[in-house]
Amino acid sequence: MTGGALATTLPATRPVLGNVTATSASGTSVRVATGANGAFTIQLPPGTYSVTATSPVYDSGMTICATNGGAVSVSSGHRTTVLVSCDEH
């Protein structure tokens, strides 16, 4: 299981509404909507995932937001927390 928040990074971190996608190394994707507070939870099997997001706040949802640390590892029986960031210009 993985959970976290979609947030802006500039000028300060604040949660935003959007959609988060976790993609496995085999290319299987799971997409969920965040709450108004930017929080999300995705049930995933163990593995390594690329986690990206879009938000209507950024370029009408066309800008891809990503985790700061790159790939995310999910282990069985553990909760993995990630922050998906969008840069405000």
C-alpha positions in Angstrom: 0.0 0.0 0.0 1.2 3.5 -0.7 -0.1 6.8 0.3 0.9 10.4 0.2 0.1 13.9 -1.0 0.2 15.9 -4.2 1.6 19.3 -3.4 3.2 22.4 -4.9 6.8 23.1 -4.2 7.1 26.9 -4.8 6.7 29.3 -3.2 5.8 26.9 -0.3 4.4 23.4 -0.1 0.6 23.4 -0.3 -1.7 20.6 -1.2 -3.6 20.6 -4.5 -6.3 18.6 -6.2 -5.3 16.2 -9.0 -4.8 12.6 -10.2 -1.9 10.3 -9.2 -0.6 7.4 -11.4 1.6 4.6 -10.1 3.3 2.6 -13.0 5.1 -0.7 -12.4 8.3 -1.7 -14.2 6.1 -4.0 -16.4 4.1 -1.0 -17.4 0.9 -1.7 -15.4 -0.7 1.6 -14.2 -3.1 2.4 -11.4 -4.6 5.9 -11.3 -6.5 7.5 -8.4 -7.9 11.0 -7.7 -6.6 13.0 -4.7 -8.9 14.5 -2.2 -9.2 18.3 -2.0 -6.3 18.2 0.5 -4.1 16.5 -2.0 -4.0 13.2 -0.1 -4.3 9.8 -1.9 -4.0 6.1 -1.2 -3.2 3.4 -3.7 -3.3 -0.3 -3.0 -0.3 -1.8 -4.8 1.5 -5.2 -4.8 5.2 -5.2 -3.8 7.5 -3.7 -6.4 9.1 -0.6 -7.8 6.9 2.2 -9.2 7.2 5.4 -11.1 4.7 7.8 -9.4 3.5 10.9 -11.4 0.5 13.2 -11.2 -1.4 15.9 -13.0 -3.4 18.7 -11.6 -5.8 21.1 -13.3 -4.0 23.9 -11.4 -0.9 23.4 -13.7 -1.2 24.0 -17.4 -4.8 22.7 -17.5 -3.6 19.3 -16.3 -1.0 18.9 -19.0 2.1 19.3 -16.7 3.4 16.1 -15.3 4.3 16.3 -11.6 6.7 13.7 -10.0 8.2 12.4 -6.8 11.3 14.1 -5.6 13.2 10.8 -5.1 12.4 9.1 -8.4 11.3 5.4 -8.2 9.2 4.3 -5.2 9.6 0.9 -3.6 6.6 -0.8 -2.1 7.1 -3.7 0.4 4.5 -6.2 1.5 2.8 -5.3 4.7 4.3 -1.8 4.8 2.9 1.7 4.1 5.1 3.8 1.8 4.5 7.5 1.9 5.5 9.8 -1.0 5.2 13.5 -1.9 4.4 14.2 -5.5 5.5 17.8 -6.3 4.5 20.3 -8.9 6.6 23.4 -9.5 4.7 26.6 -9.5 6.1 29.2 -11.9 
